[in-house]
Amino acid sequence: MQRDENKIAPLRILCIADEIPWPERTGYRIRLANMLRGLSEAGVVDLMILHPGDDDESSVDGAKQEYRAPIGEPVDRTVVAHVPIPSASLRGVIPWIVSGLPRRVAWRDWSGARSAVSKELTNGYDLIWWSHLDAWAAIGEVANTPCIVDLDNLEDQKMLTSRTAQEPPRLRNLKASIRFAIVRELDRIDIRRWRRTQRMASLHTDGVIVCSQQDRAVLGGEKTYVIENGYAAPENPVGHPERLVDGKGGALVFIGLQTYEPNIDGSRFLVEQVLPILQELRPEVRIRIVGRAGPEVRELARPNVEIVGEVENIEAELASADVSVVPLRIGAGTRIKILEALANRLPIVTTSLGCEGLSLISGVHCEIADSAKAFAVSCDLLLSDAGKRIEMTEAGAALQGENFDWLKIRSRIAELAQTVCGRDLRR
C-alpha cells in the first residue's frame, strides 16, 4: 500500500492543569474544557491534573473517579499528581525570598508534580500545554518539549486592581494596620515577580496565550497570541428582556465562584454600597448571588439579598433574573459570565473592569458604571425600560455570536498547536 505523503500525523499533546474541568461551573473550567476540545482537533490529548488532595495518584488507573474525563470528552488519558495547597507562615518567608517567585508559587511543594511530569514526558509528547503560569514557573524546566502557556489572567494586573480596591483598616486597630502594611509590601514585591515571570514565559516558551488584545499589548512579545474566552450560544436563550418589571422591584443576579477574591469583593461592593442607593429608587429590588460561597459572602445575606450557593442549573437562575450584574473591581483577563449573559439575552450592568477586553460599548451592549451611585442608577434604568433591554440584548447577542463563539475559537487553538510544532497546515 502506498503511503499518503500529504497526510499529517496527529500530535501527541499533554495538557497540565490545576483541576479537572468538568462540570464546567467556573470560568477557569469552561476555558480549560474548550482548550482541550480545540487541542483534540490537532491530535491526541492527555490531561495531567495537579490536584491539592491528600492522595498522590500518578496514573489514570489509580485516579479517583472524579478525575476521569466524562464520556464524550476528547481526553485519552487522565494523570493525577499531588501539589499541596500552600500555607502562609514565617517559615515560608526565606524560601520565597530565595526563589524569586511569587508567594503563591514559592509556598507550594512541587516535588511530586516535578517527578510526575518528568515520568510522563518519557511517553514522547509533541507539545506541552500549561493551562496556568504557576506550574510552568515552578517546574517548566523539566520539559525539553515545545510548550505553550495559557495566561488566562495577567497576575500582575489582577494584583494591581486588588491593591486599588483594598481599604485600610481603621487607625485605632493597630494590629490590623500593621498586618495591612506588611501584606501590601509583599504584594508590591509579588507584582514585580509576576510581571517578570510572565515576561520570562513570553521569551522562553514557544508561545503564551492571553484572552484579549488589551492583555497582548500589556505583555508584549512576538510569541504572544490571543485566544479569547467564549461561550457556546444556546439554541433557546433563557433571558426575557421583554418581561414586565415591577416599578418598585426587579431581580438582579450575580454569578461567579464566591470563594474567589474578585467575586467576594464584587459581592461586597454590590450589597454594601450599590444596594442601599438602588433601594432608594426601588425598595423591593432583589439580588441573588449564585456560586459556591464562603463565610465572607454568606454573611451578606439579608431580606433583599439571597446567597444561593452552587446550583446544578445555572440557566434557571439566568431565566429568573431581569438584569445580570458584574460588579467587579478586581481581576484580569476577560469574564465568561459576561459572555454567558450576552448569549442568553440578559441585560447587563457591569464595571469597566468587568467587561475589560471584550469591546462592549456602554449603552449599546450593556451599561458600564464604576461608582456605586452610577451602578445603582444604571440598574434602575434597565429595570425601567423594556425597549432598552430588548435593543441592548439583541446587540449583545450579535457581538457574542460573531466574536466569542467557542466553535470558532477552538479551530484557532488547533491551528496554534500545529504551528508551534512546525506542522505545515497548507499541505
Buried (B, 14 or more C-beta within 10 A) or exposed (E): EEEEEEEEEBBBBBBBBBBBBBEBBBBBBBBBBBBBBBBBBBBBBBBBBBBEBEEBBBBBEEBEEEBBBEEEBBBBBBBBBBBBEBEEEEEBBEEBEEBEBBBBBBBBEBEBBBBBBEBBBEEEBBBBBBBBBBBBBBBBEBBEBBBBBBBBBBBBBBBBBBEEBBEEBEEEEEEEBEEBEEEEEBBEEBBEBBBBBBBBBBEBBBBBBBBBEBBBEBBEBEBBBBBBBBBEBEEEBBBBBEEEBEEEBBBBBBBBBBBBBBBBBBBBBBBEBBBEBBBEBBEEBBBBBBBBBEEBBEEBBEEBBBBBEEBEEBBEBBBEBBBBBBBBBBBBBBBBBBBBBBBBBBBBBBBEBBBBBBEBEBEEBBBBBBEBEBBBBBBBBBBBBBEBBBBBBEBBBEBBBEBBBBEEBBEBBBBBBBBBBEBEEEE
